[in-house]
């Protein structure tokens, strides 16, 4: 079930009203094209344009008998148009309407998602610049590695958002194709000019080669792109969930006045938005698998894809719109705790400088193997004895003191020096635009 919140413009695209409006638009445009070709009298076209309408309840009523939604729609339209309705759907097959309308819906939904992504990218850029020099510990395998910048974390997500914008732009282009070429795609009873006219008016491109349907690799590309975007949001959410753990608490979701975290424990402030994003990303990936399963159809055409798409395409578009909105607000209001970052940075008592010490010893002439062994031995002692720190432990080594003075070690154990190239990284990323 899609969460309660969806922005109205995305939801409307997948409502019956929008779908049937698009179907009717396609049928009228096809008649208009045939009129331009001299195949429909002017008075009949005018009658179609003035009288063509539908009633959703009546369509559903007819469908109870026909068991065919397109026929039910056409029957209802014909009831309103009268004799001139004989020109409607001439030479067309159901998938001419279904696939062209679906492409228009997916394009429309994709453009909303694109705007969502741009909003997210802009917020990530703002937070990256804000925390460019906010020092924290970088982790690899979940273990403290070296000093890092919270701004770089936002910049990392910003770059991924840019890539997702490029992916979505391509996916929208791939799916933006219409098809008005008849029962097996050969234009047996229709001029290709009809397809050109309809597609041009809808902002679509004609499908170069079709069977009865537009081939489903296009839809699979669109939905796998949505799943990649959702997974990127999950990546952000999982990191925030880790950062919000009580033992870490370097960042935290905004907790509004009156908000409750637990029905049992009044003290709880849980990362519920991040968890929600994580869960819905799983649905997007599952839907993308179903889209991939839709690619292989009997003789390149059956309707096994149809029932699946009626669920996975609207649900994926609505779900991604929802979590993009959540993620943007989450990042914008994310609470950062620099003092906890410094506290955590110092938890390992200087171990994060081990590589800097190693490389300085190598610069001074020691072999890498010997330098590694000496620094690792000191580091292991610090791991085992919580009263020790790496700098003091290194000063107990006569070998180290031969190569490095206490003053040089003081310079090494400066976390700010680890970020000396952050301006360079920002210059080629968030500060380029």
TORLUMKOL-178575 format. One line per field, with one value per residue (C-alpha): residue in three letters; residue number from 1; x, y, z. Coordinates in steps of 0.5 Angstrom, whole numbers, plus 2048, in hexadecimal, padded with zeros to 3 digits. Example, Ala and Ser with C-alpha at 12.3 -4.5 7.8 and 13.67 -1.06 7.14 Angstrom:
<atoms>
vexdo	[ala_ser]
pakol	[1_2]
east	[819_81B]
north	[7F7_7FE]
up	[810_80E]
</atoms>
This chain:
<atoms>
vexdo	[unk_unk_unk_unk_unk_unk_unk_unk_unk_unk_unk_unk_unk_unk_unk_unk_unk_unk_unk_unk_unk_unk_unk_unk_unk_unk_unk_unk_unk_unk_unk_unk_unk_unk_unk_unk_unk_unk_unk_unk_unk_unk_unk_unk_unk_unk_unk_unk_unk_unk_unk_unk_unk_unk_unk_unk_unk_unk_unk_unk_unk_unk_unk_unk_unk_unk_unk_unk_unk_unk_unk_unk_unk_unk_unk_unk_unk_unk_unk_unk_unk_unk_unk_unk_unk_unk_unk_unk_unk_unk_unk_unk_unk_unk_unk_unk_unk_unk_unk_unk_unk_unk_unk_unk_unk_unk_unk_unk_unk_unk_unk_unk_unk_unk_unk_unk_unk_unk_unk_unk_unk_unk_unk_unk_unk_unk_unk_unk_unk_unk_unk_unk_unk_unk_unk_unk_unk_unk_unk_unk_unk_unk_unk_unk_unk_unk_unk_unk_unk_unk_unk_unk_unk_unk_unk_unk_unk_unk_unk_unk_unk_unk_unk_unk_unk_unk_unk_unk_unk_unk_unk_unk_unk_unk_unk_unk_unk_unk_unk_unk_unk_unk_unk_unk_unk_unk_unk_unk_unk_unk_unk_unk_unk_unk_unk_unk_unk_unk_unk_unk_unk_unk_unk_unk_unk_unk_unk_unk_unk_unk_unk_unk_unk_unk_unk_unk_unk_unk_unk_unk_unk_unk_unk_unk_unk_unk_unk_unk_unk_unk_unk_unk_unk_unk_unk_unk_unk_unk_unk_unk_unk_unk_unk_unk_unk_unk_unk_unk_unk_unk_unk_unk_unk_unk_unk_unk_unk_unk_unk_unk_unk_unk_unk_unk_unk_unk_unk_unk_unk_unk_unk_unk_unk_unk_unk_unk_unk_unk_unk_unk_unk_unk_unk_unk_unk_unk_unk_unk_unk_unk_unk_unk_unk_unk_unk_unk_unk_unk_unk_unk_unk_unk_unk_unk_unk_unk_unk_unk_unk_unk_unk_unk_unk_unk_unk_unk_unk_unk_unk_unk_unk_unk_unk_unk_unk_unk_unk_unk_unk_unk_unk_unk_unk_unk_unk_unk_unk_unk_unk_unk_unk_unk_unk_unk_unk_unk_unk_unk_unk_unk_unk_unk_unk_unk_unk_unk_unk_unk_unk_unk_unk_unk_unk_unk_unk_unk_unk_unk_unk_unk_unk_unk_unk_unk_unk_unk_unk_unk_unk_unk_unk_unk_unk_unk_unk_unk_unk_unk_unk_unk_unk_unk_unk_unk_unk_unk_unk_unk_unk_unk_unk_unk_unk_unk_unk_unk_unk_unk_unk_unk_unk_unk_unk_unk_unk_unk_unk_unk_unk_unk_unk_unk_unk_unk_unk_unk_unk_unk_unk_unk_unk_unk_unk]
pakol	[1_2_3_4_5_6_7_8_9_10_11_12_13_14_15_16_17_18_19_20_21_22_23_24_25_26_27_28_29_30_31_32_33_34_35_36_37_38_39_40_41_42_43_44_45_46_47_48_49_50_51_52_53_54_55_56_57_58_59_60_61_62_63_64_65_66_67_68_69_70_71_72_73_74_75_76_77_78_79_80_81_82_83_84_85_86_87_88_89_90_91_92_93_94_95_96_97_98_99_100_101_102_103_104_105_106_107_108_109_110_111_112_113_114_115_116_117_118_119_120_121_122_123_124_125_126_127_128_129_130_131_132_133_134_135_136_137_138_139_140_141_142_143_144_145_146_147_148_149_150_151_152_153_154_155_156_157_158_159_160_161_162_163_164_165_166_167_168_169_170_171_172_173_174_175_176_177_178_179_180_181_182_183_184_185_186_187_188_189_190_191_192_193_194_195_196_197_198_199_200_201_202_203_204_205_206_207_208_209_210_211_212_213_214_215_216_217_218_219_220_221_222_223_224_225_226_227_228_229_230_231_232_233_234_235_236_237_238_239_240_241_242_243_244_245_246_247_248_249_250_251_252_253_254_255_256_257_258_259_260_261_262_263_264_265_266_267_268_269_270_271_272_273_274_275_276_277_278_279_280_281_282_283_284_285_286_287_288_289_290_291_292_293_294_295_296_297_298_299_300_301_302_303_304_305_306_307_308_309_310_311_312_313_314_315_316_317_318_319_320_321_322_323_324_325_326_327_328_329_330_331_332_333_334_335_336_337_338_339_340_341_342_343_344_345_346_347_348_349_350_351_352_353_354_355_356_357_358_359_360_361_362_363_364_365_366_367_368_369_370_371_372_373_374_375_376_377_378_379_380_381_382_383_384_385_386_387_388_389_390_391_392_393_394_395_396_397_398_399_400_401_402_403_404_405_406_407_408_409_410_411_412_413_414_415_416_417_418_419_420_421_422_423_424_425_426_427_428_429_430_431_432_433]
east	[800_803_804_7FE_802_803_804_7FD_800_804_7FD_7F9_7FD_7FB_7F4_7EF_7ED_7F4_7F4_7EE_7EF_7F5_7F2_7ED_7F2_7F6_7EF_7ED_7F4_7F4_7EE_7F1_7F7_7F2_7EE_7F4_7F5_7EE_7EC_7E7_7E1_7E2_7DB_7DD_7E3_7DF_7DA_7DF_7E3_7DD_7D9_7DF_7DF_7DE_7DB_7E0_7DA_7D7_7DE_7DE_7D7_7D8_7DF_7DB_7D8_7DE_7E3_7E8_7E9_7EB_7E4_7E0_7E4_7E2_7DB_7DA_7DD_7D9_7D2_7D4_7D6_7D1_7D2_7D9_7DC_7DD_7E4_7E6_7EC_7EC_7F1_7F4_7F5_7F4_7FB_7FC_7F8_7FB_802_802_7FE_802_808_805_804_80B_80E_809_80B_812_813_810_815_81A_818_818_81F_822_81F_823_829_828_827_82D_831_82F_831_837_83A_837_83B_841_846_842_847_845_848_847_846_847_844_841_847_84B_84F_852_84F_84A_845_83D_83D_840_83B_836_83A_83A_833_832_837_832_82C_82F_830_829_827_82B_828_821_821_824_81E_819_81B_81B_814_811_80F_808_806_800_801_7FC_7FB_802_805_805_801_7FC_7F6_7F9_7FE_804_802_7FD_802_807_801_7FF_806_808_802_804_80B_80D_811_80E_811_815_813_80E_809_803_806_80C_811_812_81A_818_813_818_81E_819_817_81E_821_81B_81E_825_823_81F_825_829_824_825_82C_82B_826_82A_830_82C_829_830_832_82C_82D_82E_835_837_832_836_82F_828_821_81D_818_812_80F_809_80C_80D_812_80F_809_80D_813_812_819_81A_81C_81C_81E_817_818_81E_81B_815_81A_81E_817_814_81B_81A_813_816_81B_816_812_818_819_812_813_819_815_810_815_814_80D_80B_80D_80E_807_802_7FF_802_806_7FF_7FD_804_805_7FE_801_808_809_804_806_80E_80D_808_80D_813_810_80E_815_819_814_816_81D_81E_81A_81F_825_823_821_826_829_831_835_83C_83E_83C_840_846_845_844_84A_84F_84C_851_856_85A_85A_857_85E_861_862_865_86A_86B_86D_871_875_876_878_87D_880_87D_87B_873_873_877_873_86D_86F_871_86B_866_869_868_861_860_862_85D_858_859_85A_855_85A_85F_85F_863_867_86A_86A_86F_873_875_878_87F_87F_879_87D_883_87F_87A_87A_875_873_872_86E_86A_869_867_861_85D_857_856_85C_858_853_858_855_84E_84E_850_84B_846_848_847_840_83B_83F_83F_838]
north	[800_807_80B_811_816_818_81E_81F_820_819_816_819_816_80F_811_80E_815_817_810_810_818_816_810_815_81A_814_812_819_81B_814_817_81E_81A_816_81D_820_81A_81B_815_818_81D_824_824_81D_81F_825_821_81C_822_825_81F_81A_819_813_812_80D_80A_808_805_801_7FF_7FD_7F9_7F5_7F2_7F3_7F1_7F5_7FC_800_7FD_7FF_806_806_804_80A_80F_80C_80D_814_816_812_810_814_80F_80A_80E_80D_808_806_802_802_7FC_7FD_7FE_804_807_804_804_80B_80E_80A_80D_814_812_810_816_81A_817_816_81E_81F_81A_81E_824_820_81E_825_828_822_824_82B_82A_825_82A_82F_82B_829_830_831_82B_82C_82C_828_823_81C_815_811_80A_804_7FD_801_802_809_80A_812_819_81B_820_820_825_81F_81A_81F_820_819_818_81F_81B_815_81A_81D_816_814_81A_818_811_813_818_812_80E_813_814_80C_80B_811_80E_80D_807_808_802_7FD_7F6_7F4_7FA_7FA_800_7FC_800_807_80C_80D_814_813_810_816_81B_818_817_81E_821_81D_81F_817_814_80F_808_806_7FE_7FC_7F5_7F6_7F9_7FE_7F9_7F9_7FA_801_800_7FC_801_807_802_800_807_809_803_806_80D_809_805_80C_80F_808_809_810_80E_808_80D_811_80B_80A_811_811_80B_80D_80B_80F_815_819_81B_81A_81B_821_820_824_827_822_81C_815_810_80A_808_805_809_811_812_80F_813_80E_80F_80E_812_80E_807_809_80B_804_800_803_803_7FB_7FC_800_7FA_7F5_7F9_7F9_7F2_7F1_7F6_7F2_7EC_7EF_7F0_7E9_7E8_7E3_7E5_7EC_7ED_7EA_7ED_7EA_7F1_7F5_7F3_7F3_7FA_7FD_7FC_7FD_803_808_805_806_80D_80F_80C_80F_816_814_812_818_81D_819_819_821_823_81E_821_828_827_822_824_824_823_825_825_81D_81D_81F_81B_815_817_816_810_80B_810_812_80B_80F_812_80B_80C_813_810_80B_80F_814_80F_80C_813_813_80D_807_801_801_7FA_7FC_803_7FF_7FA_7FF_803_7FD_7FA_801_801_7FA_7FD_803_7FE_7F9_7FF_804_809_809_80E_80D_813_811_80A_80C_810_80A_807_809_807_80C_811_810_813_817_81D_81E_825_821_81C_822_824_81D_81D_823_821_827_825_81F_824_828_826_827_82E_82A_825_82A_82E_828_826_82A_831_830_832]
up	[800_7FE_804_806_803_7FB_7F8_7F4_7ED_7EE_7F0_7EB_7E5_7E7_7E8_7E3_7E2_7DF_7DC_7D8_7D6_7D3_7CF_7CD_7CA_7C7_7C3_7C1_7BF_7BA_7B7_7B6_7B3_7AE_7AD_7AA_7A6_7A3_7A6_7AB_7A9_7AC_7AF_7B2_7B5_7B8_7BB_7BE_7C1_7C4_7C7_7C9_7D0_7D5_7DC_7E0_7E4_7DD_7DB_7E1_7E0_7D8_7DA_7DF_7D9_7D4_7D8_7D4_7D6_7CF_7CC_7D2_7D1_7CA_7CB_7D0_7CB_7C5_7CA_7CA_7C3_7BF_7B8_7B7_7BC_7B6_7B5_7BC_7BD_7B6_7B4_7BB_7C0_7C8_7C9_7C4_7CA_7D0_7CE_7CC_7D2_7D6_7D3_7D4_7DB_7DD_7D9_7DE_7E4_7E2_7E1_7E8_7EB_7E7_7EB_7F2_7F0_7EF_7F5_7F9_7F5_7F7_7FE_7FF_7FB_801_807_803_803_80A_80D_808_80E_814_815_817_817_810_811_80D_80F_814_818_819_813_812_813_80E_80D_80E_808_804_806_803_7FD_7FC_7FC_7F7_7F2_7F2_7F1_7EB_7E8_7EA_7E6_7E0_7E1_7E1_7DC_7D7_7DA_7D8_7D1_7D0_7D3_7CF_7C9_7C6_7C1_7BD_7B8_7B8_7BA_7B9_7B8_7B0_7AF_7AB_7AC_7AE_7AB_7AF_7AE_7B4_7B8_7B7_7B8_7BF_7C2_7C0_7C3_7CA_7CA_7C8_7C3_7BE_7C0_7BA_7BA_7BE_7BE_7C1_7C7_7C9_7CB_7D2_7D3_7D3_7D9_7DD_7DC_7DF_7E5_7E6_7E6_7EB_7EF_7EF_7F1_7F7_7F9_7F9_7FE_802_802_805_80A_80C_80E_811_815_817_819_81D_822_829_829_823_823_81E_81A_81C_818_81A_820_820_826_828_824_827_826_82A_82D_833_834_834_833_82C_826_821_819_817_810_80E_810_80C_806_807_807_800_7FD_7FD_7FA_7F4_7F3_7F3_7EE_7E9_7EA_7E7_7E2_7DF_7DF_7DB_7D5_7D2_7CF_7CB_7C4_7C6_7C8_7CD_7D3_7D9_7DA_7DB_7E1_7E4_7E2_7E4_7EB_7EB_7E6_7EA_7F1_7EF_7ED_7F3_7F8_7F5_7F5_7FC_7FF_7FB_7FE_805_803_801_808_80C_809_80A_811_813_81A_81A_820_81F_826_826_820_823_829_825_821_827_829_826_82A_823_820_81A_818_817_810_810_815_811_80B_80F_811_80A_808_80D_80A_80D_809_808_80B_812_812_812_817_81C_81B_81C_822_825_823_825_82C_82C_82A_830_835_835_83A_834_82E_827_828_82F_82D_827_82B_82F_829_828_821_820_824_81F_819_81C_821_826_823_81C_81F_822_81B_819_81E_81B_818_814_810_80D_80A_806_800_801_7FD_7F7_7F8_7F9_7F3_7EE_7F1_7F5_7F3_7EC_7EB]
</atoms>
